[in-house]
Amino acid sequence: MDAALASKIAGHPKYQELKSKRSSFGWWLTAAMMIVYYGFILLVAFNKPFLASRLGEGVMTMGIPVGLGVILFTIVITAIYVRRANSEFDSLAEELNKAVLK
């Protein structure tokens, strides 16, 4: 990439907006994931009887749906990020391209 083009992009307000919004949103999702994941790990470490408690008469324990919930949460926040990236972030990137490459 040409250094002049890179510096033009880096100094453009749309780039600053895109970078700021994407970073902020990424940190919020990271914090949410860390809370859920480490919450699960802390539950495993400090409340094994809760996770080992049976659900009904079968062999399923509370740990199975809680663990599945962590996996589903990961899928959901990934989908949320992809949706926002495909709409808001991509449109900002397109506006930036049009402004810089004209």
PyMOL commands that set and color helices and strands:
alter all, ss='L'
color gray80, all
select helices_A, chain A and resi 3-11+13-46+48-52+63-100
alter helices_A, ss='H'
color red, helices_A
deselect
rebuild
show_as cartoon
